[in-house]
Structures are given as structure tokens and as C-alpha cells.
Amino acid sequence: MSSLKKLLRSNFLIRLTNWEYWPFGIVQFPFFLYWLWLSLRARSIFFFSASNPTITMGGMLGESKFDVLKLIPDQYKPKTIFVEHAATKDQVLDLLHQHHIELPVIFKPDIGERGFMVKRIFTESDIEVYLKKIQTDFLIQELVDLPVECGVFYTRFPDEKDGQVTSVVLKEMLTVTGNGTSTLQELILDKPRAKLQLDVLRETHRDKINLIIAKDQIVELNAIGNHCLGTKFLSGEHLINEKLSKAFDVISKQIDGFYFGRFDLRCANVEDLYLGKVKIMELNGCGAEPAHIYHPGFSLWKALRVLATHWHNMFVISSQNHKRGVPYISFQEGKQLYQKFKMAVP
């Protein structure tokens, strides 16, 4: 392969020419400055803590996923178990038995972000491996095997009666399709989105990385719907209408103190989404993004405008809640929560 061809196929150029792969801090840097300006206006650098009063830090960072899930009515969420990080395999198996949950399941840190240590667990051996690696409390969540996975961002201003859906992202899992002649590794290297995950995928699929994949056989490379793990995020803006907003108004108003954030969920089909017949795996507060901006080819400038509106809405919601008596957390408390978060997420 020529030097030019190697350069054109390099991870560096893939990332450079597709801003969706850029490091988080580069895209967010302008909003660090905007946050400082909004903090001056609010006279609190942690003004966003009032955006969702019942969620730690409003959901910007450091919140317990389990505590947030407890706010959601049971009909909308899968069975979820909180596990202390010192648990043994036998204790985990006993918890599964007590809650009538069978493998496979999802393990995820109770405090975490961007897909860190989120794993699908198939066997008792997988449990042993996970327990050796996890250094914090974690959750066991029953597997929701519904075909449509998406993120729905909901916004409601406290001074207004109803809210609205402001973003929908549809998730397409990372896969490759066999041709009968290429190994799994060769198929991964031929797909830019997968190639960026090569080191992780070599470990995940170590038993078959050098096997030839049959023609037309589809191999799912990662079962976790996270952009950082290679999932393709597709804009679902075309799905936003009054019916969808009403469905999530019904759900959101049953969640005490929730105004602003993204539901990460699964459902059977779009019709069920409009009816609010969903299973919510996670509810992310003000720290979540309107993730439709990561649609391949989405304009960077348009994405920056979307994020500017996002931060403006966060500020307005927080200010309105503050005027209603919701305090902003103190600098000292915010510092302690940040330190706790950094210890939980390497």
C-alpha cells in the first residue's frame, strides 16, 4: 500500500475530516466560555444544578444512575439492581436469582459516562472478568431486546405548562457484513467507523478476529448504543411533532423535579414511541447532549448553533427554578461532587 493510500485510510485523517470523531473538548470549548458568561449572570458556576432539582448537579456529572432511575415509574424501565463493587460472583448470581433476571444482562457503573465499562454479560465467566475490572459500584440491568434504540431529549420551562421534544437520535449498532473471503479483522479495517475501534474490537472478538466471515453474514461488533463505541447516530428530527412531545410530557411530568434531559430508551417501533410505550435504560440530565448532531455529515456550524440553544435553555430553566426557590449548590459542594466523579470515572 502506498504512503498516500495509507494516509488516506489512517485513523488521523478519518477523525480530521469527520468532526463527529473529534475529542469532546474541542467541540465543547466555545461553550466553556459561554458557561463562564452564564455563570457570571447567574452568580454561580454551578447554576445548572437547578435545572433538574431532584438530580445531583442537575445531571451534569456525578449523579447516581440508580437514584435517577428510581424517579421513573416502574412501567417505563427495566429491572435494575444496585451492586456494591466489592461483591463476589456468587453474590451477583444470588441477586439475579432474587430479582428473577436471567443472563444475558447489562452491567454498567452507577456513576459513569460515555459508555465507560458498560458491558453485555452473557456468562458466569463474563461476570468474573467484569468484577476484576470494575472499581466502583455498578448496576445490573435486564436486557431490553426491543429493535428500536434511540435518545429523546425533552425540554420544559418551569414557567410553562407543557414541554417539548427538542431532539431525537436513532442508533444504528456497529456491524460488518461478511463477503466469504475476508477475516473479521479485514472487514473491520475496511470500515472507517469500525477501524477506529480496532483495539477494543480485537479484544472483544479475540476468538474469531482472524476467522473468515461467511458471505452476507452480519456480525454485530458492539451491542452497546454509545457513539464512543462506534454506534452510528442518525438524526430523528423528522419524528418530532406535537404527538411525540405530548407522549413525553406525560412521562416527564411523572418524574419529580425533571425538566431537561435525554431519555435513552428502546421500543418496539415508532408507533410505540409516539404512544410512550418505551423502556428507559437511562435518564441523563443537563449533562446530556442533543445527540442528533452526530449524524454523519451534520454541519459543524449547525451543531454549534444547536449546542448554543441547548446551553441557553439550560440557563433559562435553571434561572426559573432558582426564582421558585431552588438553590444553586455551593462551590464547596460542587467541588466535592466533581472530585467524587473523577475518582469514579478514570
N, C-alpha and C positions, 0 to 999 in steps of 0.2 A: 504494500500500500504506500503510495507516495506521501511525502511530508504534507502537501497541501490537502490531500484527502483525509489524512489523519487529523489535521487541524479542523477541517470542516465537520468531522464526526466527533470532535473532542467534547468532553463534558463542559469545558470552559466556554466554548462557542455556543453550545446548546443553551447554557444559562445566560450568556451575554445577550443573545438575540431573542430571548423569551423572558420578559420581566417577571412572569409568574414564578420563576425559579430563583429570583434574586433573594439575597439574605433579607430576613424580616426587617432589620434595622434600616436598610437603605430606603425602602419604600415608606417606612413609617417616620423617617427623620423629620420631614416637614411638620408632622403632627406632634412631634416632641416640642417644637417651637410653639405650635398652636396651643398645646396643652399648657405651656408656661403662661401664655397670654390669658387663657381661660382661667387658670389658677389665680392670676392677679385679679381678674374680675370677680371671682368668687371668694377671694381672700382665703383660699385653701387649696393646697396642691392635691389634696385627696377629695376634691369636690364630687368626683364620680361615685364616691361611696354612698351618696344619697340617691343614686339612680334607681337602685333596687334595695330598699331599706332592709329587707329580711335576708339578704345575701351578703356574706362577708365581703367588704370592699366593693360592694355593688356587683361583684363578679369580675372585677378587673384582674385579680390574681389572688391566690392563696385560699380560695373558698373550697370547702369540702364538697365533693361531688355528691356524696351520700346525703349530706344535710340539705342540699338543693333538691335532690330527688324526693326527699321526704315532704317537700312542699307541694308536690304534684299529686293529684288524686290517683289512686291505685289503678283505675281503669285505663289510664293513659301510659303506664310504664311497665316494663318487665320486672320480674322478681329480681331483687338486688340484695346482696349480703355484704355487710361490712366485715373486714377481716384485719386483725392486727398483724403487723409484719412479722412478728415472731412465731406465727402459727406454724404447726407441723403439717405434713401431708395428711396424716390421719385425722387431724382436727379439721382440715379443709374438707376431706371426704365426709366427715360426720356432719358438717354444716350443710353440705349439698344434700345429704340424706334427710336431714331435719326439714329442709325447705322444699323437698321434693323436686330438686333440679338435677337433670341428668347432663352428662357430657355429650356434645361439646358446649362450652360456655365461653364467656369473655372475662378475662382478668384485666383490671386497669387500676392504676394508682388512684387513691382517693383525692390527692392533690397532684395535679399534673396538667400538662398542656401539649398541644401539637403532636398527639399520638404517642408520646413517650411511654414505653413499657405497656402499651395496650396490645394484648395478645389473645388469639383464639386458642383455647386449650382443648385438645382432643382426648388426651390420655392421662393416666396417672403419672406417667413419666414426664409429660409436659408440666404437670403441677410441680414435680420435684425440681425441674430446671428453673421454673419461674420463682419458686421460693428461695433458691440460691442467689438469684439476681436482684430481687426486689428489696429495697432498703427502707420502705415506708409502708404505712397502712394501705390496704388496697381493697377493691371491690370485686365481687363475683357477680356477674350479671347473666341471666339466662339468655341464650342465643335467640334473637328475633330474626327468623328466617323469612322475612317478607321481601318481595322483589324490588320495591322502590325505596331507595335511601336518599334522603335529602335534608337540607338545612333550611329552616324557615325563620327569618328574622322578623320580630314583632316590635312595634314601637307604639307606646301610648303615653300621651302627655297627661300628667295628673290633673290639669285644669280642664281636660276634655273628657267627655263620657266614654267615647269609643276609641280604640286604637286601630292600627292597620298593619298589614304585612308590607314590609319595605324591601325585602329581598328573598329570593328563593334560589337555592343552588341544588342541582341534581348531581348525584355522584355516580361515576362510572368506574367500577373497580379495575385495577391494573391487571391486564391479561395479555397473553400471547397466543397465537394460533399456529399449530404445527403444520409443517409442509412435507413431512415424511423423510426429509434428508438432513435437517439441521438439529443440532442438540438444543436443549433448553437454554444453555448459556449463549449460543449463537443467536437464538431468537431474541433473547434479552438485549444483546448487543446491537441488534438491528432496529430496536425500538427506542428512540431517544428518551421517552419518559421512563422506560424500564431501565435503560442503561445507567441513568443517574442513581438508581437504587442497587447497582450491581453487587456491591459488597454485602449489603443486607440480604439480598436475594440468594446469593451464593450460600450463605449460612442457613437461611430458611429452607431452601430446596437442595441442601447438600446431597441428599440421597439420589436425586435424579438430575442434577445440574448438567451432567455430561451424557444423559440419555437422549436419543433421537425421539422427537415428539411426532406421533402419527399425523398424517395429513388431516387437516380440519379439526384436530383435537384442540379444544380450548383449555388452557392452563391458567387458573387464577393465581396470580403471583402474590397478591396480598389481599386478605379478606377484611382489612380494617379501612374504613372510608375516610382516610385522612390525606389531605393534599401533600403533606410532608412525606408520606409513604408511597406516593406515586398515583394516588387516585386522581382521575380527571374530574375537575369541577366544571359543570356546564350550567350556564345561566338558565334559570327558570322564570325569568321576568315575565314571560308570556303567560304564566299561570296566575299571576297576581290580578285579582279582581275583588269586587265587593264581597262575593260569596266566601272567598278564602279568608279575607280579613274578618268577616263575621265568625267563621269557624274558630279562628284563633283568638278572637275576642272572648268567646265562650270558654275556651280552655284557659286563657291567661287570667281572666278575672276570678278563676277558682284558685289561683296561686297567689297567696297573700304577699303583698309588697313587691310584686313583679310588674315592671313597666317596659323593660328594654333589654332584649337579648335574643339569642338564636336557639331554637329547638332543633336538636339533631335527632332525627327520627326515621322510622321505617313505616311503610304502609303497603297495602296490597296493590293499590292502583291510584291514579289521580282522582278518580271519583271519590274514593275513601278519604283522600287528603282534603277535598272540599267539604266532606261531611265531618271532619275532625276525628275520623276513626283511625287513630295513629298510635304507635308505640314510641314513646320518647326515651331514647337511650341516655341523653344528656340534655340539660338546660344550661346554656352558657350565658352569663350576664353581660355587663357592659364591655368586658374584655373581648367578646366575640366580634368577628368581622362580618360584614355583609359579603359572604364568600362568593357570590356570583361574579365578583370582579376578577376571579381567577380563571374564568372561561378562556380557553386558548384564543389568542388574538384580540382579547379585550384591550381597548386602548388604555395605555398608562395614564394619559391625561384625564380620560373619563373616570378611571378608577380613583384618581386623586380627588376628583370632584365628589364622587360618591363617599369617599372617606371623610372629606371635609364636612359634608352634610351629616354624616354619622356622628362626628365629634360635636357638631353644633347641637344635634338632637340630644346627645348625652348631657351636654351642659344645660340645656333648657329644662329637661326632665329633672336633673339634679337640683337646679335652682328652684323650680316649682315645688319639689318635695321639701327643700330646705325651708321655704317660706311657710310651708304647712307644719313645720316643727321637727322635721327630720334633721338631726345634727350631722355635720361632716365629722369624720373621725379625726382625732388629733394627730399631729405629726409623729408623736412618740408611738402611738398605737399603730399607725401606718408603717412606721419603720420596723416595728416588731413583726408585723404580718409579712412584710417583704422579706425579712431575714428568714422567717419560717418557710416561706415559699422557696427561697433559693436553696435551703437545705433539702427540701423535698424533691426539687427538680434540678438535677446537675446541669 
